[in-house]
Amino acid sequence: MVLDAAVAAFIEHGYDATSMGLLSSRLGLSKAAIYHHFPAKVELLRAALDEALGGLEGVLREEGATRGSAEQRLAFVMSGAVHVLVERLPYVTLLLRVRGNSEVERDALSRRREFDRAVTALVVEARNEGSVRSDIDPSVVTRLIFGMINSIVEWYRPEGPESADQLASDVLAVALEGLSAS
Amino acid sequence: MVLDAAVAAFIEHGYDATSMGLLSSRLGLSKAAIYHHFPAKVELLRAALDEALGGLEGVLREEGATRGSAEQRLAFVMSGAVHVLVERLPYVTLLLRVRGNSEVERDALSRRREFDRAVTALVVEARNEGSVRSDIDPSVVTRLIFGMINSIVEWYRPEGPESADQLASDVLAVALEGLSAS
């Protein structure tokens, strides 16, 4: 698929260093064929970032994220984010490298911040219901937990021993209960 | 300082895109003056990565990392790593971007892996003494915890409200006890 190949090239060479010529030779397609679907290189980036962001935003709209206690909804969102990351690994990898160098990148960062705000609001709700500790700033909690989740792109390999379900369960265990055996 | 300025330029423009000419104009120093201390650009990279790695390795040699229960030593190492990260923020930022594109980068990655192995060994010891949960693979535990710690470079600002001590205490609280209030 054109988009998959473009994302792989963006990750390998960087977005700026990936020309449409390079893409067309990697894909064995003419530039015209690529332009037919994506009229500019930035449209490939936009579509790729939308895959990642759409996945994360989709988690927030699922029933598990809208019904139940705040702690249950927070757990659902963390687990859902791990699944999105594993299932759309290259897309999320690309999203995490975005630094805001263009309009498309800035739009993506703004959607990411919106997602983070929704998670932080859930953390606040969970504190208020008494299920989540109240001695740490909620935005620091969100950053630490999503730091842990996002770091999975650095080492996760789909062919490895850890399934997405196992990994999501590990993340929930560490995030909610911590490492201590007690 | 030459090294600080080089690290800032490497982070801003990327290592490859930072020429000695760019550095000399940023520093207001002649190239000859820079070469006097660092005979090649890669020596600046080596020295910068050594600042970050030396800091982390130093934590492992401190008394808190070598005496006491495995759980106490693990907590000491996590807290020490947060302090190194905050105190040497640009250096650790650079270290975390290294992908192994040269001999110097591969040496740095190998020292990072050695550090990770030492932490994983501590996690195993803490499991064996019964203080750390045994239902998660120790190398996954190390990756998740250091994913959380390393992600701090993405958002931490020295001028922000959070001190290094506060942040280290937040990380320990989340990592060891988790978010749950219970």
Interface residues (C-beta under 8 A of the other chain):
Chain A: E71 V123 A126 G130 S131 V132 R133 S134 D135 I136 D137 V140 V141 R143 L144 I145 F146 G147 M148 I149 N150 S151 I152 E154 W155 E162 L167 D170 V171 A173 V174 A175 L176 E177 G178 L179 S180 A181 S182
Chain B: E71 L74 V123 A126 G130 S131 V132 R133 S134 D135 I136 D137 V140 V141 R143 L144 I145 F146 G147 M148 I149 N150 S151 I152 E154 W155 E162 L167 D170 V171 A173 V174 A175 L176 E177 G178 L179 S180 A181 S182
